[in-house]
Amino acid sequence: MAISFNNIPDTIRTPNVYMEVDNSRALKGLVQNPHRALIIGQKLGHSKTPAAQVGAADNDILMAITNDNLADGFFGIGSPAARMCNIFKLNNPNTELHAMTLLVSTGDVHASCNLEFSTALNEADASVAGTYYLMINGLQCYVDIAAGESAADVATNLEAIINSLDALPVWASASHYGAGSHGHLLLEAMYSGTLGNEIDIRANYYQGQVIPSCFSASVQRASGAGTGGGSVLSFDGGTGTVHLDSAWAVIDNDQYHYIIQPYTDTTNLTAIEDELADRFLPLNDFQGHGFTMIRDSHAGLTTRVAATVGGAGRNSPHNTIVGATGSPNGVDEWAAAWGAVAAWNLNNDPARPLHFLKLRGLLPPKIEDRYSRDERDIHLYDGISTHIVDTGGNVLIERCITTYQKTPLNTLDPSYLDIQTPATLGEIRYQYKARMALRFLIPRFKLADNSFPVQPGSKVARPKDVRAETIALFTLLRNKGLIENLDDFIDNLIVERNETDRNRVDVLLPADLINQFRILAGNIQFIL
């Protein structure tokens, strides 16, 4: 049989040496598979937002985040989208990152927090009476209280401090009553919707910080319920949310391996789970994984995430929900930091565990707010990813899992428990498609039975040629540490010509995915 040429016709008669180049055999190893991440968030949008903080990008437009703080100009300094991009870049400067913002639904309201101050100073004491250690979204808004200052003075000083910090997503307005003995500070989120209710505001985060004895603070919630002068205050009253469904048309034909977003209401969680399930299907193959975070108590997390057949629980192999409470950083920053670390490490090695990797830029929950080991173990049965805090106060990933827990028959199913499983499957699928397309489909091979006498250089493939190429590729995947038990794979590999469509080859790939070393159990049998 004659050698097959693509560009040199058999009928040419003009003398010369004609050479064409064929790259179908060029690939010997695995191909590069650079990943991309997408952040979905909100812009700033408030009549009191300073002009210097307003973002220039429109909603529903993808923006490439190529360097640190570029998102500030796109989405507004201190906006959820900008803060998510900045902390992503802090943890992962290398993965290609895009971001977009969505419009909050009609009728949205900005969350707010009303601080009420009162003072009873000893005016004979000329020394500094103390410091009010206020923190908003992890940023310090400390204000010194001098002897002789009134509560109104404190509120006014704090207003100036808060409004001078561009990275804060809030606007402060001070007022007073009762001849200055009482001060009032209204804090308003610079973006609308329920996400503003997640803004963390607290006093005395660090050990040794206390509210001065001459001073008291309380919070009056938008709902009308007041709280005392404890360390953790709260925003509330924000209404309206984005609809993640509106994002899918923007990224319709683009693959994003990681989609990070802060919206955890049932509608939006279902929307991203359904979208990622569709993208995982073989005819689409835009596989991606979602990351988000819920701030709640142990009981609250279990209620919101644990899978129940027919209930509101989550059960998706394509989404990760991080659980935490008591951290000064918002849910948006937690989701972005976690997704950034996962993106970098899973792209390097999708089968390697993520435990004990550091999440930069996050302040840990206070000791009394951290989940116990028993609680975290329950979370890992409820589809909630867990973290720990080391002795240096660094937040570390403990175990990163998906929310998939049970079969449709409500039986436990750990097949997609760990994020490494869908990540490794995605890498294997990518490598297999790339190898077979370059070897056989792009060069436009013909197909024959195994008995066909293929001549060197001819573009004819047989099932046994596909089998040989498959074994060669999976040997490389074994060498990279993505699969194990290669001999069993070869014994059980099936490659056959489809009986109905003679232009098609069917392949069964019984890959034994490599596992992760997570637990070592020992028993010390001692002798005296």
N, C-alpha and C positions, 0 to 999 in steps of 0.2 A: 504493500500500500504506500502511496506517495505521502511525503511529509506535508502536513497542513500548513498553509501560509494564510495570513490575514490580509496582507497588502501587496504581495507579489503575485501577479496573475500567471497562470500556466501558459497563457497565449502570448507573452511578451517576446519580441524578436530583436529589439535593439541591444547590441552588445554592451555589457558592463557587469560589475559586481554589485548586486543588490542585496542589502542586509536589513532585515527587520528585527526588532527587539521584542522579546516575549518575556514578561515578568511573572508568568503563571507559576514558575518553579522557584522564584526568588526567595520566598518566605521560608526560612528554616526554623525560626523560633517563634515565640509568642509576639503578637503585635501590641503596640502601645494602646492604651485605652484611657485617655485623659477624661476625667469626669467634670461635670458642671453642676453648680448649685444655684438654686433660686430662692430668694427671700421675698416673701409677700408680707406687706405691712401697711402702715398709714402715714400720710403726710401730716404736717401741722396744718391746722385750720381753725383760727380763732381771731376775732376782731382785735384782740389785744396783743397778738403775736407781733413782736418787733419786726420791722422790715428786713433787718439783717438775718433773721432766722427763717424767713419764708423760703420754701424750696421752689426750684425752677421747673422741675419735671411735672408733667401731667399724670393723672391717674391712668391706669391700664396701658402704660408704655414701659417696655423693658429697658432698663438702663444697665450698662456694663459698669461694674464697680472694680476698676482696675488698680486703685491705690487707696491708701488710708484716707479717711475723712471726705472722700469724693461724694459719698452719699449725703453728707451734710448740705452740700449745695443743691443736690437733686431734690431732697425730701424735707429739708428743714432741720436745723440743728436741734437735737433733742427729740426729734420725732421717733416713733417706734421703728420705722424702716431704717432711719439713719443709725440709731443705736444698735440695731441688729446687725447691720453691715459692718459697723466699726468693731464690734466685739467678734464678729466672724473673722475679720481680717487680723485681729489681734491673735486669735487662736490658729488661723490658717491663712497665711498670705499667698498661698500658691494655687489653690483650687480656683478655677475660673468661676467668677461669681456674677450673677445678674440679680437685679431687684426690681420690683414693681409695687406700686401702691394701688389700693382699691378705695372706691368711694363708700362712705358709710351710708346706710339706708336713710331714706327720708324720715324726718321727725326725730333726728338724732339730738342728743343732749350731752353737753360736756360734763364729765364728772367733777366733783368739787369736794373741798374739805374746809370746814370752818373751825379755826383754832381760837379758843377763848383764853386770854391770859389775865392773871391778877397778881398783884405784888403787895407785899407788906414789908417794906424795907426799913432797916434801922438807919435813919439818916445821920446818926452820930458816927457811923462807921464809914470812913472815907475810902476804904479799900474796895476792890472789885468784889461784888457780892457773889459772883459765880458766873457760870456759863450754861446756856441752854443748848444742849448738844442735839440739834435737830438734823435729821438725815432724810433726804428725799431721793428715792430710786438709787440709793447707794452713794449719793453725793452729799458732802458735808455742807450744812448751812448753819454753822455754829454762830451764836450771837452772845457777846459778853453782856452781862447785866451789872452795871455799876451801882454803887450805893446812891440812893436819891433818885434813880430812874423810875419812872412809872411804867405800868403795864402798857400804856399807849406808846411810850418811848420804845419799849421792846418790840412791839408790833411794827412800828415804823422802821426801826433799824433792820428787823428781819425782812420786811418788805424789800428794802434796798438790796440786801444781800441776795435774796432769792432772785430778784429780777436782774441782777448783774451776772448771774451764772447762765450763760447761753445754753449749756448742755441740759439744763433742767427743762422738762416738758410742762412746766406749770407757770402760771402768772399769779402774782401776789398782790392783794389790795388791802391796806391797813385802815382801820377806823378805831374809834374809842368812845367810851361813854363813862359816866360816873366820875367826872373830873380827872380822868386819866388813870384811875385806879384799876380800870378794866380795859383791856385791849382786845381788838378783834382782828383776825387775819383771815381773809378769804383766799383760798388757793383754788385755781381753776385749771383743769387740764387743757393744754393747747391743741388737743385733738379730741374729737367727739367719739361717742359710742361707749359700749360696755368695757372696752379695753382700758379706758381711763380709770375704771374702778380698780384695776390691778396695780395702779401706781402705789408704791410702798412709801409710807411716811412713818417715821418713828423717832424716838428720842433715846439717848443713852445706849447706843448699840455696843460700844466697847466697854470692857470691864473697867469698873471704877468711875464711870460717868454716872452722875446723879443729877436730878433736878434740884436747883438751889432751894434751900429752905425758905428763902424770902419770896419764892415765885411759884406759881402753879399754872398748869396748862390743862385744858380739856378740849375735846373735839365735839362739835355739834354736826351730826350727819345730815345729809340732805333729806333723809327720810324723817328727820325730826328727833331721832333717838340720840341722846347724848352719851358720851363715854367719859370716864374719869381721866385722870392725868397719868395713865400708865405709859409704858414705853412704846407700844405699838398703836398707832392711830390708824385712820383709814380714809380713803376716798370712796365716794359712792354717788349715786344719782345719775351716772352715765347710762344712756340708753341708745339703742341702735347698734347695728353691727354690719360688717362687710359680708358679702356673699362670695365665697371662694369660687363658686360656679362661674362667675364672670371672668375668672383668670384663665380658664381652660382654652377659650377661643384665642387668647393672645399667644399661648404656647402650643397651639394645636399640633404642629408638626415638628416641634423641638423637643429633644430629650434633655431632661434635667434629672440627674441621678439622685439629687437630694433637694427636697422642697421643704423649706422651713417657714413656719407661720405660727402666730400666737393665738389663734381663735379656737376655743375648745367647747363651744356650744354644740349640741347634738347635730344640728343642721350642717354646720361647717365640717365637723369631724366626719360625718357620713359623706359629704361631698368629696373630700379629699381621698377618703378610702375608696369610694367608687371610681374616682378618676384614676387612681394608681392601680386598681385592680384591672381596669380596661387597658391601661398602658402596659401591663405585664403580659397580656395575651399575645400569642405568637404572631398573629397577623398585624399587630401594632408594634410590639417590641420597642416601646419607649420606656423601659423599666426605670422606675424611680422609687425613692423611699422618703416618707414624710417624717418630720420632727416637730414636736410641739411640747408644751409644758403646762402642767396644772399645779397651782399653788393651793394646797388644802391640807387639812388634818389627815391623819391616817384613815379614820373612818370615812371622811369625805372623799378621799381618793378612791377607796375601795368601792364606794357607792357609785361614783361617776364613771369608773373605768371597767370594773369587773364584768366579764361577759356573762350574760344570762340570755338564754334562748328566748327570743321574742321580747326581750327587755331593751333597756337603753345602753347596755354595756358595749364595749368595743371588742372587736374580734377580727382584726385585720393583720395579715402578715406584711403589709406594706407601710405601716405607720408605727412610730415610736412615740410614746407619751412619757415624759419625765415627770416624776413627782418630787415636790419639795415644799417646805413651808418655813417661814421665818427668815428668809434671806432678804436683804435690802434690795437686791436687784429684781427687776421685773420679770414676768414670764417670758416676754419677748427676748430679753438678753440671755436668759437661761436656754431657751430653745436654740438661739443662734450659736451660742458657745458650744453647746452639745453637738449640734449638727456640723459645726466647723471641724471639731476634733474627729468626729466619726468620718466625715468626708475625706479628710486627708489620709487617715490611717486605713480606711477600707479601700481606698483607691490604690494605696501601696500594697496591701495584702488583705483581700476580702475575708480570708479565713482566720486571721489572727485576732485574738480577743482584745477588747478595748479596756479591760479593767485596769484601774489605777492610773489612767491617763488624766492629766491635770486640765482643768477648765479655767483658763486665764480670764481675769477681769470680773470674776464672780466673788462676792463676799459670802462667806458661809452662813448658814442659819446659826443662831445662838445655840449653845449647848442644850438648853432646855427644850428647844424646838426640833432637835434632830430626831429622826426616826430611830427606834431601837433596832437591833439585828432581827429580833422576832418580827417586828413590823415590816421591815424591808423584805424578809423572806415571804411574808404574806403578799406583799406588793408584787413580787416576782411570780406569784401564782395568779395574780390579777391583771397581768399585762402592763405593769408599771415599771419603768426602768429606775434603777436606784443609784444613789451616790453616797459617798462617805466624805469625811473631812479629816485630813491628816493633822499631825501635831503642830504643823506650821500654819494651820488655818487655811490650807488650800482645798478647794473642792475637787474631788476626784470621781470619775466614773467608777461605779462598782460593777454594775452589769447592765448592758444595753440590750434590751429585748424588744420584740414587736408586741403588739397587743393581741396577737393570735393565741388563743388558749384552748378552744374546744371545737369539736366537729359539729355539724348541724344537728347531730343526735345528742349533743350536750355531754359528750364524753371527752375527757382530757386528751389533748393531742399536742405533744411537744415538737412536732415536725418543723414548725416555723418559729419556735420559741426565740431563738437567738438571731440577732440581725445578721450574723455571719452566714446563715443558711441562704437567704435570698440574695445576699451580696455575692457569695461564691457561685451560686447558680447563674446569676447575671453575668459574671466574668466568664464562666464556662460557655454560656450561650454566645456571648460576644466573640470569644476566640474561635468557637466552632464555625459560626457563620462567616467570620472573616477568612478563615482558612479554606473552607469549601467554596466560597464565592470566588476567591482568587485562583484556586486550583482548577475549578471545573466550570462555573457558571459564566464568569466574566470572559474567559477565553472561548466560550461557546462550544463546549464539547458536545459530541454526540453520545448516545447511550446504547450499550449492547449488553447481551448476557455474558456471564462469566466465561463461557466457552469460546467467545469471539477472539480470534488471533490478532490482537492489537500490535501494530508495527510501530517501532520507535519514531517519535515525531508526529504521529497522527493524533488528531483530536477526537479520540474515542475513549470513553470511560466505561468501566464495568463495576458492578457492585463490589467486587473484591478489591478494586482500586480505591473505592471510597472507604472500604474497611481498612485497608493498609494506611491510608492517610489519617483516618480516625485514630488508629492505634498510635501512630507517630505523634499526633497532637496530644493525646491523653498521656503519653509518656512524658511530654514536656510539662503538662499540668501536674503530673505526679511529682516531677522533679522540682517544681515550684512550690509544692506542698499544699496543693488544693484538693487532691484526691489521694486515696490510698488503695491498697489491694488491687494493683494493676492487673495481676494475673487473673483474678476473678472477673474483672471488667472485660478482659479479652475473651475469656471463656463464655461469657454471657452476652457479649455484643452481637447484635443482629443487624445485618445490612442486606436488604433484599429489594428486588425490583417489584414495584407495585403491580399487582395482577390486573387491575382495572385500567390504570393509566400507565402505559408503557414508557412514558417520558419521565417517570418519577421513580426516585429511590427512597425507600423508607428505612429509617435507622432507629434502633432502640439503644440508648446509651445508659447502661446500668452503673452510673458513677457512684462510687462510695466516697462521699465528701469527708474530708479530714475533719477532725473534731478539735475542740479547744481544751487546753489543760486549765481547768478552773478550780478544782478541788483536790486536795491531797488529804486522805484520812489515814491516821496512824493509831496504833494501839501499843502503848508502852507496857509490856509485861515485865515488871521489875522483880528483882530478887534481893532479899536482905542478907 
